[in-house]
Amino acid sequence: TSSDDILLLKQRLAEQEALIHALQEKLSNREREIDHLQAQLDKLRRMNFGSRSEKVSRRIAQMEADLNLLQQESDTLTGRVDDPAVQRPLRQTRTRKPFPESLPRDEKRLLPTEPCCPECGGSLSYLGEDAAEQLELMRSAFRVIRTVREKHACRRCDRIVQAPAPSRPIERGIAGPGLLARVLTSKYAEHTPLYRQSEIYARQGVVLSRSVLSGWVDACCR
């Protein structure tokens, strides 16, 4: 009868919803494990950089294998197994890529705090400049904050004078406070996994790998 069919459909729908919930919970657990393992792996790589300890190298190799298995399981759960566009390398390159030219940029120029040489009181002349860029998120849109520090040289004693570099939330990090706040809020308050955040940012034209985001989270939680 039609009532029996409706009841059967409701039962199947309830079973499917329960299965989806279980898979989502399993995926969430795997993502937490991956983020934790990735942060540990990045920390070990930094510790081992330059020293090349055989014991640490073996541990890194084992953690890479464990991470690879977890990522494969995560990809299976999300249906990304055969999608080459979302394959994630375990090893990250050390060369920092420039930010896309399409992103709007705000430039801040920092001049020496003193108008004359602090050593001998002589006049200063422009010598050059150092520039550093920081990625920021403002009103859900990416911007690049470019800080330019002018270098001035004393005409009398040749001393070089330059404003100090501004502090950053993460030492030598590229992320501004607004971007870090967005990543942490998405992860802990909105329960958005880092791999999904990475995909969202990629659609906005900014490539931030899961390991990069994981490193930021780890640094902010210390």
C-alpha positions in Angstrom: 0.0 0.0 0.0 1.0 3.6 -0.3 1.3 4.1 3.4 3.7 1.1 3.6 5.8 2.6 0.8 5.9 5.9 2.6 7.0 4.2 5.8 9.7 2.3 3.9 11.0 5.4 2.3 11.1 7.2 5.6 13.1 4.3 7.1 15.5 4.3 4.2 15.9 8.1 4.5 16.6 7.8 8.2 19.2 5.1 7.5 20.9 7.2 4.9 20.9 10.2 7.2 22.5 8.1 10.0 25.1 6.8 7.5 25.9 10.3 6.3 26.2 11.5 9.9 28.6 8.6 10.7 30.7 9.3 7.6 30.9 13.0 8.4 32.0 12.2 12.0 34.6 9.7 10.7 35.9 12.3 8.2 36.0 15.0 10.9 38.1 12.6 13.1 40.4 11.8 10.2 40.9 15.5 9.5 41.8 16.2 13.1 44.3 13.3 13.1 45.8 14.6 9.8 46.1 18.2 11.1 47.7 17.0 14.3 50.1 14.7 12.5 51.0 17.3 9.9 51.8 19.8 12.6 54.1 17.2 14.4 55.7 16.3 11.1 56.4 20.0 10.2 57.9 20.5 13.7 60.2 17.4 13.3 61.3 18.6 9.9 62.3 22.0 11.3 64.2 20.3 14.1 66.0 18.0 11.7 66.9 20.7 9.2 70.7 20.9 9.1 71.3 18.2 11.7 70.1 15.2 9.7 69.7 12.9 12.7 69.2 9.3 11.5 66.7 8.6 14.3 64.6 11.7 13.6 64.8 10.9 9.8 63.4 7.4 10.4 60.6 8.9 12.6 59.8 11.5 9.8 59.6 8.7 7.2 57.2 6.7 9.4 55.1 9.8 10.1 55.0 10.5 6.3 53.7 7.0 5.7 51.1 7.3 8.4 50.0 10.7 7.0 49.8 9.3 3.5 47.4 6.6 4.7 45.2 9.0 6.6 45.1 11.3 3.5 44.1 8.4 1.3 41.3 7.5 3.6 40.2 11.1 3.8 40.2 11.4 0.0 38.2 8.2 -0.2 35.6 9.6 2.2 35.4 12.9 0.2 35.5 11.4 -3.2 38.7 13.1 -4.2 40.7 10.0 -5.0 40.8 10.4 -8.8 41.0 14.2 -8.9 44.5 15.3 -9.7 43.7 18.9 -8.9 43.4 18.2 -5.2 46.3 15.8 -4.7 48.5 17.1 -1.9 52.3 16.6 -1.8 53.7 15.5 1.6 56.8 17.6 1.2 56.4 21.3 0.9 58.9 23.4 -1.1 60.9 25.9 0.8 60.7 28.5 -1.9 58.0 31.0 -1.1 55.8 31.8 -4.1 54.9 35.5 -4.6 51.3 36.5 -4.0 49.1 36.8 -7.1 49.4 40.1 -8.9 45.6 40.3 -9.1 45.3 40.8 -5.3 44.9 44.4 -4.2 47.9 45.9 -2.3 48.2 48.4 0.4 51.7 49.9 0.7 53.1 51.3 4.0 56.4 53.2 3.8 58.5 53.4 7.0 61.1 56.1 7.3 63.9 56.3 9.9 62.6 57.7 13.1 65.4 60.3 13.3 65.8 63.0 10.6 69.6 63.0 11.1 72.3 60.4 11.9 72.0 59.2 15.5 75.8 58.6 15.5 77.2 61.9 14.5 74.2 64.1 13.7 75.0 64.3 10.0 72.4 64.5 7.3 70.9 61.4 5.7 70.5 60.5 2.1 68.3 57.8 0.5 70.2 54.5 0.0 67.6 51.9 -0.8 64.8 50.0 0.7 63.6 46.6 1.9 60.1 45.3 1.2 58.0 42.6 2.8 54.5 41.4 2.0 51.9 40.0 4.4 48.6 38.3 3.4 45.6 39.6 5.1 41.8 39.0 5.0 39.6 42.0 5.2 35.8 41.8 4.9 36.2 38.2 3.5 38.5 39.5 0.7 42.3 38.9 0.4 44.7 41.9 0.4 48.4 42.1 0.4 50.0 44.5 2.9 53.3 45.6 1.5 55.7 47.2 4.0 58.6 49.2 2.6 61.4 50.2 4.9 63.6 52.9 3.5 67.4 52.7 4.1 69.2 56.0 4.6 72.9 56.5 4.8 74.8 59.3 6.7 76.8 61.5 4.4 79.3 62.1 7.1 80.1 58.7 8.7 78.3 56.3 6.3 76.2 54.8 9.0 73.0 53.1 7.6 69.8 54.0 9.4 66.5 52.1 8.9 63.2 51.7 10.7 62.8 48.4 12.5 60.6 45.7 10.9 57.0 45.6 12.4 56.3 42.6 14.5 54.1 39.8 13.1 51.7 37.4 14.8 53.9 34.5 13.6 57.6 35.2 13.4 58.6 35.4 9.7 55.1 34.3 8.8 53.1 35.6 5.9 49.7 35.6 7.5 48.2 38.8 9.0 46.1 38.7 12.2 42.8 38.9 10.3 43.6 35.9 8.2 44.8 33.9 11.2 41.6 34.8 13.1 39.5 33.6 10.1 41.4 30.3 9.9 41.0 29.6 13.6 37.4 30.6 13.8 36.5 28.5 10.7 38.3 25.5 12.3 37.2 25.6 15.9 33.9 27.6 15.9 32.5 26.6 12.5 34.1 23.1 12.3 35.5 23.7 8.8 38.4 21.3 8.2 41.7 22.8 7.0 41.5 20.9 3.7 38.2 22.5 3.0 39.5 25.9 3.9 42.4 25.4 1.6 39.9 24.6 -1.3 37.8 27.7 -0.4 40.9 30.0 -0.5 42.1 28.4 -3.8 38.7 29.4 -5.4 39.5 32.9 -4.3 42.9 32.7 -6.2 45.1 32.2 -3.1 46.9 28.8 -2.8 47.3 27.9 0.9 48.1 24.2 1.4 46.7 22.2 4.3 50.2 21.9 5.8 50.6 25.7 5.7 47.3 26.2 7.5 48.2 23.5 10.0 51.5 25.2 10.8 49.6 28.5 11.4 47.1 26.8 13.7 50.0 25.0 15.6 51.9 28.3 16.0 48.8 30.2 17.3 47.9 27.4 19.8 51.4 27.3 21.5 
